[in-house]
C-alpha cells in the first residue's frame, strides 16, 4: 500500500509506478468518487477509450458520448 501527503492547497502526488501502471500522464483527467468508505480516483473516460474496443454495445457507446457532451456543456 502506498501513502501520499496532501498539501495545504489540497494537492497530492500519485506515485510514479502507479502513474505508469495506469497510464496517467500530464493533463490526464481523473474522476473522484466518494464511496462512503473513502475516495476513489479513476481516469475519466474519453472517446479514445472507445476506439477499436468492440466490447461495448452501441447503446453503451451512445450513452457514454451523451454523458461526455453533457460534461462539455457545463
C-alpha positions as CSV (number, residue, x, y, z in Angstrom):
1,X,0.0,0.0,0.0
2,X,1.3,3.4,-0.9
3,X,0.9,6.6,1.1
4,X,0.8,10.2,0.0
5,X,0.7,13.6,1.7
6,X,-1.9,16.2,1.0
7,X,-0.5,19.8,0.8
8,X,-2.3,22.8,2.4
9,X,-3.7,23.6,-1.1
10,X,-5.3,20.1,-1.3
11,X,-2.7,18.7,-3.8
12,X,-1.1,15.3,-3.7
13,X,1.3,13.3,-5.9
14,X,0.4,10.0,-7.3
15,X,3.4,7.7,-7.0
16,X,5.3,7.2,-10.3
17,X,4.8,3.4,-10.5
18,X,1.0,3.8,-10.2
19,X,1.0,6.6,-12.8
20,X,2.9,4.4,-15.2
21,X,0.7,1.3,-14.5
22,X,-2.5,3.2,-15.2
23,X,-1.3,5.5,-18.0
24,X,-1.7,8.7,-16.0
25,X,0.3,11.5,-17.7
26,X,0.4,15.2,-17.5
27,X,-3.0,16.5,-18.4
28,X,-4.9,13.3,-17.7
29,X,-8.3,14.0,-16.3
30,X,-9.3,12.0,-13.2
31,X,-12.7,11.4,-11.7
32,X,-13.0,11.4,-7.9
33,X,-15.8,9.4,-6.2
34,X,-16.9,9.4,-2.6
35,X,-17.6,5.7,-1.9
36,X,-18.7,6.3,1.6
37,X,-15.6,4.5,2.9
38,X,-13.1,6.7,1.2
39,X,-12.2,8.4,-2.1
40,X,-11.7,6.6,-5.4
41,X,-9.7,8.1,-8.2
42,X,-10.0,6.8,-11.7
43,X,-9.2,8.0,-15.2
44,X,-12.1,9.8,-16.8
45,X,-13.3,8.1,-19.9
46,X,-12.7,9.7,-23.2
47,X,-13.7,8.9,-26.8
48,X,-10.2,7.5,-27.3
49,X,-11.1,4.7,-24.8
50,X,-13.9,3.5,-27.2
51,X,-11.9,3.3,-30.4
52,X,-11.4,-0.2,-31.6
53,X,-12.6,-1.9,-28.5
54,X,-15.6,-3.6,-30.0
55,X,-16.5,-4.7,-26.5
56,X,-19.2,-2.1,-25.9
57,X,-22.7,-2.2,-27.2
58,X,-23.9,0.5,-29.4
59,X,-26.2,1.8,-26.6
60,X,-23.2,1.9,-24.2
61,X,-21.2,3.9,-26.7
62,X,-24.0,6.4,-27.3
63,X,-24.7,6.7,-23.6
64,X,-21.1,7.5,-22.9
65,X,-21.0,10.0,-25.8
66,X,-24.1,11.7,-24.4
67,X,-22.5,11.9,-21.0
68,X,-19.3,13.5,-22.4
69,X,-21.4,16.0,-24.4
70,X,-23.3,17.0,-21.2
71,X,-20.0,17.4,-19.3
72,X,-18.6,19.6,-22.2
73,X,-21.7,21.9,-21.9
74,X,-21.0,22.7,-18.2
